Amino acid sequence: MKVVWKELKNFIIHLRLPFQLVMFFIFLTGFVVGGYSNISNLILGAIIVYFFISGGTVAYNSYYDKDEGPVNFIKNPPKPTKSLLVLSIIFKMFGIILAPLINFNFFIICVACVFMSIFYSHPKFRLKTKNGLDLVINGVGYGSLSILGGWLCAISEINFKIILLCIIAFFLVSTGLPLTQIFQYNDDKKKDGKTFVVVFGPKKSLLISLIFLFITLILFNVFLAIYFNFFFNIVISMALLPGFFFIYSWFKNLMNMNNAKIFGNPNIGVIGVCAVFIVLILFG
């Protein structure tokens, strides 16, 4: 019995639920922009995406990564066992089974996310180590499809408004991914395959993050100019501008990997921008 509880405890740790908050806020943004009209769909959709699909995906990835050093929100990851793989697959299957209760389009993106997680992590494909493809997959999965999932919990129609928002979410998540990988740069260099930061190096990756953040700012302002008002543009621009300072500071002062730690966690920045946007819509 003790062994079972230990395995369950390790599995819960590998779900990295605090890390999933980034995806949840992106998901919630899609729901709010879609009109926040169906709270029951929001609750069910959040459980499916946050807990089963995304949690199962992260645990599945942890099994194949077998990280020994710190990863996002886990200082000392428990050693992956076969039960971690089995439980992660069960979680993802539960998510897919429940997804049609929202609508067909929501079901399709959940299936897409599960297949992406397999191609991303499984040794036969391992796209996360194929010349920086990890950035594209994370940008689509945690960015575009997460915000689309939230939207579909509020409204089943897909239009230009959500398509533009999906593009913005892609660049916002893609801005943050290289920053999270920098902490694992030395470990990733020793492994087979190449992550985005290993391909481009820490310095150039930070420069690319700056470019992506600039694109995010421009697209966000276009989106807000079309669908909201000038006040929204000012507030969101002010929310994004600190990101330029932090990333540029990393870029100028990154002598070794430890220097990055003094500048904080980029995931908090993504959550902050989404939270500001949600508040503006609900109370603006």
HUJO-V277069 format. One record per residue. N is the residue number from 1. PHI is phi in whole degrees, 0 to 359 (999 if undefined). Layout:
N:PHI, N:PHI
//
This chain:
1:999, 2:298, 3:295, 4:298, 5:296, 6:296, 7:296, 8:295, 9:298, 10:295, 11:297, 12:299, 13:298, 14:288, 15:294, 16:49, 17:300, 18:300, 19:294, 20:291, 21:301, 22:300, 23:298, 24:298, 25:293, 26:294, 27:301, 28:296, 29:299, 30:300, 31:296, 32:293, 33:296, 34:287, 35:117, 36:37, 37:260, 38:227, 39:295, 40:297, 41:295, 42:299, 43:296, 44:295, 45:297, 46:295, 47:296, 48:297, 49:283, 50:289, 51:270, 52:277, 53:288, 54:289, 55:299, 56:297, 57:295, 58:295, 59:295, 60:300, 61:294, 62:297, 63:299, 64:277, 65:288, 66:52, 67:295, 68:255, 69:265, 70:299, 71:236, 72:310, 73:70, 74:228, 75:286, 76:231, 77:296, 78:298, 79:295, 80:295, 81:236, 82:299, 83:295, 84:297, 85:296, 86:298, 87:295, 88:295, 89:293, 90:300, 91:299, 92:294, 93:294, 94:301, 95:300, 96:294, 97:297, 98:279, 99:304, 100:298, 101:294, 102:277, 103:187, 104:295, 105:298, 106:296, 107:301, 108:299, 109:288, 110:294, 111:298, 112:300, 113:296, 114:294, 115:295, 116:298, 117:295, 118:292, 119:296, 120:289, 121:249, 122:296, 123:304, 124:290, 125:244, 126:47, 127:295, 128:293, 129:246, 130:259, 131:54, 132:86, 133:295, 134:301, 135:294, 136:296, 137:294, 138:293, 139:297, 140:287, 141:290, 142:279, 143:262, 144:299, 145:287, 146:293, 147:289, 148:294, 149:299, 150:297, 151:301, 152:291, 153:284, 154:257, 155:207, 156:275, 157:283, 158:248, 159:228, 160:297, 161:301, 162:285, 163:298, 164:296, 165:294, 166:296, 167:295, 168:298, 169:298, 170:300, 171:289, 172:295, 173:292, 174:295, 175:294, 176:277, 177:302, 178:301, 179:292, 180:284, 181:281, 182:302, 183:295, 184:256, 185:304, 186:295, 187:293, 188:293, 189:296, 190:279, 191:271, 192:290, 193:85, 194:223, 195:281, 196:303, 197:291, 198:292, 199:296, 200:263, 201:85, 202:302, 203:295, 204:293, 205:297, 206:293, 207:295, 208:296, 209:300, 210:299, 211:295, 212:297, 213:294, 214:296, 215:298, 216:301, 217:298, 218:297, 219:295, 220:297, 221:293, 222:297, 223:301, 224:292, 225:293, 226:284, 227:251, 228:230, 229:216, 230:296, 231:299, 232:300, 233:302, 234:296, 235:295, 236:294, 237:299, 238:294, 239:288, 240:275, 241:301, 242:303, 243:299, 244:298, 245:297, 246:296, 247:293, 248:296, 249:296, 250:299, 251:300, 252:280, 253:243, 254:282, 255:275, 256:207, 257:296, 258:290, 259:299, 260:295, 261:294, 262:285, 263:262, 264:93, 265:260, 266:296, 267:299, 268:296, 269:295, 270:296, 271:300, 272:298, 273:297, 274:297, 275:296, 276:298, 277:298, 278:297, 279:297, 280:300, 281:291, 282:288, 283:238, 284:280
//
